[in-house]
């Protein structure tokens, strides 16, 4: 499955600079609103040490890591839901992503203008969330109007109308759709899912700070957003790291006391937030990492490789990552009794190395 993260925030909070650092692309990062008009998209390999440990032993002809798609969505402003600053166009781009990376500016720099003329994390978060909620309100209202005519004659439509009305009332109080919980039938919950509400999406709050040692940075944001995922990052430093060679980057990170890049941390938290894991396929032609939902069965994992493999799944040979590394290769792991034959009910574990048996 594809993991896509949409970077949102007010203009001039560091979105395009972050995008450049993550993707090493030279996207315009300018000191004025709407430097980004169309969403920039970058495909970034997931850094997974396990993949490269397998590669060291297997020495395949090709290596294919899992990837993350980053979408740099243009800066939102007050009134975006009503079309201000090309807002409707920008908001529609958010519907396509798996999760939102909400970039919040806390650094102060008189040379970088702020669209609201001051740095205020609480105000900025509320402003963005309000625009997302307003867009969701419009979406729910439209669906209610479409369901109303059927509700008088159809029981399912009647339940959906009641549910959607309660959801609309919830949004009108300024609360996110993700905070709305009401027992409903599978059809009604499916109806909600089909709306692709912006505030239903998982969110990572990424705090752009120039003081990573400040212990109150994430605490302050936590007071605003509660138990949501929060990451502090110096986007300017990440941009500098991205421009360095591997050797220079390693030395610089050691000097700064950084053990992982912002990209690695962001990817790790995104996997955790979305409940994703990786499994691997290994052989002389290719070693590859695949992204699947935690709790996926072997046939569902096989579908990540090819949909026909799920339909025509027979069994899977499975070796745990640590057992493979200890053995040194697949054949030795098999001789040591570390390769198991699993059927359709097997739940794939993070780091499994698999060979899918099928008759496709």
NUZARO-577198 format. One record per residue (C-alpha): residue number from 1; residue in one letter; x, y, z. Coordinates in Angstrom, 2 decimals, always signed. Layout:
R k r xx yy zz
R NUM A X Y Z
...
END
This chain:
R k r xx yy zz
R 1 X +0.00 +0.00 +0.00
R 2 X +1.09 +3.59 -0.57
R 3 X +1.77 +5.84 +2.41
R 4 X +1.08 +9.49 +1.58
R 5 X +1.53 +12.42 +3.95
R 6 X +0.16 +15.89 +3.22
R 7 X +2.12 +18.81 +4.69
R 8 X -0.26 +21.61 +5.71
R 9 X +0.03 +24.85 +7.62
R 10 X -0.11 +28.60 +7.24
R 11 X +2.08 +30.31 +4.62
R 12 X +5.73 +30.80 +5.60
R 13 X +5.84 +28.23 +8.41
R 14 X +8.47 +26.16 +6.55
R 15 X +6.40 +23.70 +4.50
R 16 X +8.34 +23.95 +1.24
R 17 X +11.67 +24.00 +3.09
R 18 X +10.59 +20.83 +4.93
R 19 X +9.48 +19.26 +1.66
R 20 X +12.85 +20.08 +0.06
R 21 X +14.68 +18.58 +3.03
R 22 X +12.59 +15.40 +2.99
R 23 X +12.68 +14.83 -0.75
R 24 X +15.94 +16.61 -1.66
R 25 X +14.02 +18.34 -4.44
R 26 X +14.59 +21.95 -5.33
R 27 X +11.05 +23.24 -4.84
R 28 X +10.54 +27.00 -4.61
R 29 X +10.63 +28.12 -0.97
R 30 X +9.92 +31.84 -0.98
R 31 X +9.16 +34.47 +1.66
R 32 X +5.63 +35.31 +0.54
R 33 X +2.21 +33.60 +0.70
R 34 X +1.26 +31.13 -2.01
R 35 X +4.78 +30.42 -3.22
R 36 X +3.25 +26.95 -3.68
R 37 X +0.16 +26.99 -5.90
R 38 X -0.07 +23.38 -7.06
R 39 X +0.82 +20.61 -4.63
R 40 X +4.38 +19.35 -5.00
R 41 X +4.70 +15.58 -4.71
R 42 X +7.88 +13.73 -3.77
R 43 X +8.51 +10.01 -3.38
R 44 X +10.97 +9.26 -0.58
R 45 X +12.49 +5.86 +0.28
R 46 X +11.92 +4.65 +3.83
R 47 X +15.22 +4.20 +5.64
R 48 X +15.00 +0.75 +7.25
R 49 X +18.23 -0.70 +8.62
R 50 X +16.74 -4.21 +8.40
R 51 X +16.43 -3.95 +4.63
R 52 X +20.11 -3.11 +4.24
R 53 X +21.20 -5.84 +6.66
R 54 X +19.34 -8.34 +4.45
R 55 X +20.98 -6.80 +1.38
R 56 X +24.46 -7.23 +2.92
R 57 X +23.84 -10.97 +3.20
R 58 X +21.88 -11.57 -0.01
R 59 X +23.76 -9.22 -2.37
R 60 X +20.83 -8.98 -4.78
R 61 X +20.90 -7.41 -8.22
R 62 X +18.28 -4.87 -7.11
R 63 X +17.15 -3.23 -3.85
R 64 X +13.67 -1.69 -3.53
R 65 X +12.81 +0.06 -0.26
R 66 X +9.31 +0.98 +0.84
R 67 X +8.41 +4.57 +0.01
R 68 X +6.53 +7.52 +1.45
R 69 X +4.77 +10.05 -0.76
R 70 X +5.01 +13.59 +0.58
R 71 X +2.58 +16.20 -0.73
R 72 X +3.42 +19.85 -0.07
R 73 X +0.00 +21.51 +0.00
R 74 X -0.05 +25.28 -0.43
R 75 X -0.41 +27.47 +2.65
R 76 X -3.92 +27.80 +4.02
R 77 X -5.22 +31.16 +5.24
R 78 X -8.26 +32.38 +7.13
R 79 X -11.27 +31.93 +4.84
R 80 X -9.75 +29.04 +2.88
R 81 X -12.94 +27.00 +3.20
R 82 X -14.78 +29.84 +1.46
R 83 X -12.15 +29.98 -1.27
R 84 X -9.74 +32.59 +0.13
R 85 X -6.23 +32.18 -1.25
R 86 X -7.31 +29.41 -3.63
R 87 X -8.40 +27.59 -0.46
R 88 X -10.94 +25.20 -1.95
R 89 X -8.37 +23.91 -4.41
R 90 X -5.84 +23.38 -1.62
R 91 X -8.33 +21.68 +0.68
R 92 X -9.36 +19.22 -2.03
R 93 X -5.72 +18.10 -2.30
R 94 X -5.74 +17.06 +1.37
R 95 X -8.52 +14.53 +0.73
R 96 X -6.11 +12.29 -1.17
R 97 X -3.50 +11.74 +1.58
R 98 X -3.30 +9.00 +4.25
R 99 X -2.45 +11.40 +7.05
R 100 X -1.79 +15.09 +7.64
R 101 X +1.49 +16.58 +8.81
R 102 X +0.39 +19.86 +10.39
R 103 X +3.45 +22.11 +10.47
R 104 X +3.38 +24.67 +13.27
R 105 X +5.84 +27.55 +13.45
R 106 X +7.27 +28.47 +16.84
R 107 X +10.60 +29.95 +15.70
R 108 X +10.82 +33.74 +15.55
R 109 X +12.61 +35.45 +12.69
R 110 X +11.86 +39.05 +11.76
R 111 X +13.14 +38.38 +8.23
R 112 X +10.47 +35.73 +7.58
R 113 X +7.03 +37.29 +7.50
R 114 X +4.05 +35.70 +9.20
R 115 X +0.69 +35.93 +7.47
R 116 X -0.94 +36.88 +10.80
R 117 X +1.95 +39.28 +11.66
R 118 X +2.96 +37.38 +14.81
R 119 X +4.01 +33.91 +15.94
R 120 X +1.29 +32.25 +18.01
R 121 X +1.11 +28.44 +17.86
R 122 X -2.31 +28.16 +19.52
R 123 X -3.93 +30.69 +17.18
R 124 X -2.30 +29.16 +14.10
R 125 X -3.38 +25.59 +14.96
R 126 X -6.93 +26.73 +15.65
R 127 X -7.01 +28.72 +12.42
R 128 X -6.00 +25.72 +10.28
R 129 X -8.32 +23.35 +12.15
R 130 X -11.21 +25.80 +11.75
R 131 X -10.74 +25.88 +7.97
R 132 X -10.63 +22.08 +7.82
R 133 X -13.76 +21.86 +9.98
R 134 X -15.60 +24.39 +7.79
R 135 X -14.76 +22.36 +4.71
R 136 X -16.00 +19.18 +6.43
R 137 X -19.19 +21.00 +7.43
R 138 X -19.83 +21.82 +3.79
R 139 X -19.18 +18.19 +2.80
R 140 X -21.58 +16.82 +5.44
R 141 X -24.28 +19.37 +4.57
R 142 X -24.12 +18.32 +0.93
R 143 X -24.47 +14.65 +1.87
R 144 X -27.40 +15.41 +4.20
R 145 X -29.22 +17.16 +1.34
R 146 X -28.62 +14.12 -0.87
R 147 X -29.92 +11.67 +1.78
R 148 X -32.97 +13.67 +2.91
R 149 X -35.24 +12.67 +0.03
R 150 X -34.66 +8.95 +0.68
R 151 X -34.90 +9.12 +4.48
R 152 X -38.71 +9.20 +4.54
R 153 X -38.99 +5.84 +2.77
R 154 X -35.76 +3.99 +3.55
R 155 X -34.67 +2.83 +7.03
R 156 X -30.93 +2.89 +6.26
R 157 X -31.18 +6.40 +4.81
R 158 X -33.15 +7.53 +7.86
R 159 X -30.40 +6.28 +10.18
R 160 X -27.74 +7.91 +8.01
R 161 X -29.61 +11.22 +8.12
R 162 X -29.79 +11.15 +11.92
R 163 X -26.12 +10.20 +12.17
R 164 X -24.97 +12.86 +9.71
R 165 X -27.10 +15.51 +11.44
R 166 X -25.45 +14.70 +14.77
R 167 X -22.05 +14.79 +13.08
R 168 X -22.86 +18.20 +11.59
R 169 X -23.91 +19.54 +15.00
R 170 X -20.62 +18.24 +16.39
R 171 X -18.61 +20.03 +13.69
R 172 X -20.58 +23.24 +14.21
R 173 X -19.27 +23.37 +17.80
R 174 X -15.74 +23.63 +16.39
R 175 X -14.74 +20.03 +17.11
R 176 X -12.87 +17.69 +14.78
R 177 X -14.71 +14.84 +13.06
R 178 X -12.22 +12.38 +14.57
R 179 X -13.62 +13.25 +18.01
R 180 X -17.17 +12.29 +17.00
R 181 X -18.10 +8.79 +18.14
R 182 X -21.61 +7.37 +17.81
R 183 X -22.75 +3.78 +17.52
R 184 X -24.16 +3.11 +14.05
R 185 X -24.71 +0.35 +11.51
R 186 X -21.94 -0.78 +9.21
R 187 X -23.67 +0.91 +6.26
R 188 X -23.84 +4.24 +8.08
R 189 X -20.20 +4.09 +9.17
R 190 X -19.28 +3.20 +5.59
R 191 X -21.21 +6.27 +4.44
R 192 X -19.17 +8.43 +6.81
R 193 X -15.92 +6.90 +5.57
R 194 X -16.89 +7.67 +1.98
R 195 X -16.99 +11.39 +2.83
R 196 X -13.18 +11.48 +3.29
R 197 X -13.54 +14.17 +5.93
R 198 X -10.38 +16.20 +6.41
R 199 X -10.59 +16.23 +10.21
R 200 X -11.11 +12.47 +10.28
R 201 X -7.56 +11.97 +9.04
R 202 X -4.77 +11.04 +11.45
R 203 X -2.56 +14.04 +12.25
R 204 X +1.07 +14.54 +13.20
R 205 X +1.81 +17.98 +14.60
R 206 X +5.30 +18.90 +13.45
R 207 X +6.69 +21.81 +15.46
R 208 X +9.20 +23.90 +13.50
R 209 X +11.56 +25.18 +16.18
R 210 X +15.10 +26.52 +16.24
R 211 X +15.52 +25.34 +19.84
R 212 X +15.29 +21.56 +20.04
R 213 X +16.72 +21.69 +23.56
R 214 X +13.73 +23.70 +24.78
R 215 X +11.84 +21.23 +26.95
R 216 X +8.63 +23.28 +26.82
R 217 X +8.32 +23.22 +23.01
R 218 X +6.28 +20.02 +22.69
R 219 X +4.67 +20.53 +26.12
R 220 X +3.15 +23.80 +24.92
R 221 X +1.74 +22.18 +21.78
R 222 X +0.48 +19.22 +23.85
R 223 X -1.60 +21.61 +25.93
R 224 X -3.27 +22.73 +22.68
R 225 X -3.77 +19.41 +20.82
R 226 X -3.94 +16.88 +23.66
R 227 X -2.73 +13.34 +23.03
R 228 X -2.07 +13.77 +19.30
R 229 X +1.36 +12.82 +17.89
R 230 X +3.83 +15.71 +18.23
R 231 X +7.34 +15.94 +16.77
R 232 X +9.76 +18.84 +17.28
R 233 X +12.07 +19.54 +14.33
R 234 X +14.45 +22.27 +13.26
R 235 X +13.43 +22.38 +9.60
R 236 X +16.31 +24.70 +8.66
R 237 X +18.84 +22.23 +10.08
R 238 X +17.09 +19.33 +8.32
R 239 X +17.42 +21.27 +5.07
R 240 X +21.15 +21.68 +5.68
R 241 X +21.52 +17.97 +6.47
R 242 X +19.77 +17.06 +3.23
R 243 X +22.31 +18.99 +1.18
R 244 X +25.31 +17.17 +2.71
R 245 X +27.07 +14.02 +1.61
R 246 X +26.48 +10.88 +3.71
R 247 X +29.85 +11.32 +5.45
R 248 X +29.29 +15.01 +6.19
R 249 X +25.77 +14.33 +7.44
R 250 X +26.97 +11.63 +9.84
R 251 X +29.65 +13.91 +11.31
R 252 X +27.27 +16.86 +11.61
R 253 X +24.63 +14.72 +13.32
R 254 X +27.24 +13.50 +15.80
R 255 X +28.20 +17.11 +16.57
R 256 X +24.54 +18.02 +17.13
R 257 X +23.86 +14.87 +19.15
R 258 X +21.20 +13.73 +16.64
R 259 X +20.79 +9.97 +16.25
R 260 X +18.23 +10.05 +13.43
R 261 X +17.12 +12.53 +10.78
R 262 X +13.77 +14.26 +10.93
R 263 X +12.63 +12.18 +7.94
R 264 X +13.40 +8.93 +9.76
R 265 X +11.55 +10.10 +12.87
R 266 X +8.58 +11.39 +10.88
R 267 X +8.31 +8.16 +8.88
R 268 X +8.55 +6.03 +12.02
R 269 X +5.79 +8.01 +13.72
R 270 X +3.62 +7.90 +10.59
R 271 X +3.90 +4.09 +10.45
R 272 X +2.98 +3.92 +14.12
R 273 X +0.07 +6.36 +13.76
R 274 X -1.41 +4.54 +10.77
R 275 X -0.78 +1.05 +12.15
R 276 X +1.62 +0.02 +9.38
R 277 X +4.39 -2.58 +9.34
R 278 X +6.92 -3.86 +6.81
R 279 X +7.69 -7.32 +5.51
R 280 X +10.43 -8.32 +3.09
R 281 X +10.92 -10.51 +0.06
R 282 X +14.44 -11.78 -0.58
R 283 X +16.28 -13.42 -3.44
R 284 X +19.23 -13.04 -5.83
R 285 X +17.29 -10.79 -8.19
R 286 X +15.81 -8.40 -5.61
R 287 X +15.41 -7.61 -1.93
R 288 X +12.31 -5.52 -1.33
R 289 X +10.38 -3.98 +1.56
R 290 X +6.58 -3.94 +1.47
R 291 X +4.21 -1.81 +3.55
R 292 X +1.01 -3.37 +4.92
R 293 X -1.49 -2.78 +7.70
R 294 X -0.65 -4.35 +11.06
R 295 X -2.84 -7.41 +11.48
R 296 X -2.79 -8.33 +7.78
R 297 X -3.00 -12.02 +6.94
R 298 X -0.53 -13.73 +4.61
R 299 X -2.92 -13.54 +1.61
R 300 X -3.49 -9.82 +2.30
R 301 X +0.27 -9.28 +2.40
R 302 X +0.56 -11.21 -0.86
R 303 X -1.88 -8.71 -2.42
R 304 X +0.70 -5.97 -1.80
R 305 X +2.95 -7.79 -4.27
R 306 X +0.21 -8.61 -6.77
R 307 X -3.57 -8.86 -6.38
R 308 X -3.58 -12.23 -8.17
R 309 X -1.30 -13.62 -5.44
R 310 X -4.06 -13.07 -2.88
R 311 X -6.70 -14.70 -5.05
R 312 X -4.50 -17.70 -5.82
R 313 X -2.65 -17.89 -2.51
R 314 X -1.55 -21.38 -1.43
R 315 X +0.89 -20.81 +1.45
R 316 X +3.82 -18.67 +2.58
R 317 X +7.30 -19.63 +3.70
R 318 X +8.16 -17.32 +6.59
R 319 X +11.39 -16.55 +8.43
R 320 X +11.69 -14.01 +11.20
R 321 X +14.19 -11.23 +10.53
R 322 X +16.51 -12.01 +13.46
R 323 X +16.59 -15.71 +12.55
R 324 X +17.53 -14.87 +8.97
R 325 X +20.34 -12.52 +10.04
R 326 X +21.68 -15.10 +12.49
R 327 X +21.63 -17.85 +9.86
R 328 X +23.21 -15.67 +7.17
R 329 X +21.00 -16.79 +4.28
R 330 X +17.65 -18.37 +3.47
R 331 X +19.00 -21.88 +2.87
R 332 X +20.84 -21.96 +6.20
R 333 X +17.79 -20.61 +8.02
R 334 X +15.76 -23.42 +6.46
R 335 X +18.33 -26.01 +7.54
R 336 X +18.16 -24.60 +11.08
R 337 X +14.39 -25.08 +11.12
R 338 X +13.73 -21.34 +11.19
R 339 X +11.61 -21.24 +8.04
R 340 X +7.94 -22.08 +8.63
R 341 X +5.16 -22.88 +6.19
R 342 X +2.13 -20.73 +7.03
R 343 X -1.41 -20.82 +5.64
R 344 X -4.15 -18.30 +4.93
R 345 X -4.81 -17.54 +8.58
R 346 X -1.24 -16.47 +9.42
R 347 X -0.96 -12.90 +10.68
R 348 X +2.17 -11.29 +9.24
R 349 X +4.62 -9.86 +11.78
R 350 X +6.74 -6.76 +11.34
R 351 X +10.06 -7.75 +9.76
R 352 X +8.94 -11.14 +8.41
R 353 X +10.82 -12.36 +5.35
R 354 X +8.41 -14.23 +3.11
R 355 X +8.16 -16.34 -0.02
R 356 X +4.59 -16.47 -1.31
R 357 X +3.42 -19.75 -2.83
R 358 X +0.61 -19.29 -5.37
R 359 X -0.80 -20.72 -8.56
R 360 X -1.25 -17.41 -10.38
END
